[in-house]
Amino acid sequence: MATTTHVFRVEGMHCGSCALLIDDTLEDLPGVHSTQTTMKQARSTVELDPSQNSPEDVIAAIEELGYRASALP
């Protein structure tokens, strides 16, 4: 099973708990193998199986929590 790594800019985090909430939520998505979200860098790096989830699904999950997210090149 091949995975791809995607980096997202996440705006609206105010503390370390925000980053933990995002990681916990993303880890529950099917096909997500790992996540690392940092408030200081305002970024989330996600390794996922593209046959089970897409970058758009990750953005939608982050935005459902009330943050703004966009894919970085």
Phi and psi in degrees as a GROMACS rama.xvg file:
@    title "Ramachandran Plot"
@    xaxis  label "Phi"
@    yaxis  label "Psi"
@TYPE xy
-82.8715  143.383  ALA-2
-120.694  158.867  THR-3
-126.283  151.652  THR-4
-110.369  132.349  THR-5
-128.575  144.103  HIS-6
-116.793  133.957  VAL-7
-123.561  141.926  PHE-8
-86.6258  131.284  ARG-9
-123.428  121.211  VAL-10
-109.861  145.487  GLU-11
106.45  -0.0248231  GLY-12
-76.2133  139.647  MET-13
-118.37  -13.5297  HIS-14
-159.869  173.878  CYS-15
-62.3762  -28.6779  GLY-16
-65.2819  -31.0915  SER-17
-61.0405  -46.0305  CYS-18
-63.2717  -40.7124  ALA-19
-64.8326  -39.4982  LEU-20
-61.9624  -43.8099  LEU-21
-62.7855  -47.4106  ILE-22
-59.3729  -46.0572  ASP-23
-60.2176  -41.3436  ASP-24
-66.8829  -45.544  THR-25
-67.6582  -34.9171  LEU-26
-64.6199  -21.0445  GLU-27
-82.1966  -11.0736  ASP-28
-74.0221  139.735  LEU-29
-59.951  136.717  PRO-30
85.4713  -6.17696  GLY-31
-83.2408  121.24  VAL-32
-94.6144  -33.2225  HIS-33
-159.786  153.962  SER-34
-141.266  149.131  THR-35
-145.097  111.164  GLN-36
-113.489  132.624  THR-37
-125.366  131.406  THR-38
-69.4881  -43.569  MET-39
-59.3909  -40.2151  LYS-40
-89.7025  -9.60341  GLN-41
53.991  45.1394  ALA-42
-136.871  152.93  ARG-43
-131.657  126.11  SER-44
-107.068  125.774  THR-45
-129.031  127.695  VAL-46
-102.284  122.986  GLU-47
-140.977  161.249  LEU-48
-89.1105  112.02  ASP-49
-66.3226  -13.5594  PRO-50
-79.4565  -12.2316  SER-51
-112.987  -24.7914  GLN-52
-153.738  158.44  ASN-53
-121.83  165.791  SER-54
-57.9228  -33.2495  PRO-55
-64.8775  -35.4068  GLU-56
-65.9888  -37.8823  ASP-57
-65.0379  -45.8322  VAL-58
-59.3516  -44.3309  ILE-59
-61.6475  -41.1684  ALA-60
-65.3182  -40.4502  ALA-61
-66.1487  -43.0264  ILE-62
-69.607  -27.9785  GLU-63
-63.8055  -25.149  GLU-64
-80.9361  -8.67597  LEU-65
102.589  7.76213  GLY-66
-102.083  164.723  TYR-67
-102.817  134.866  ARG-68
-136.449  147.544  ALA-69
-150.396  150.095  SER-70
-75.8208  139.939  ALA-71
-102.074  148.773  LEU-72
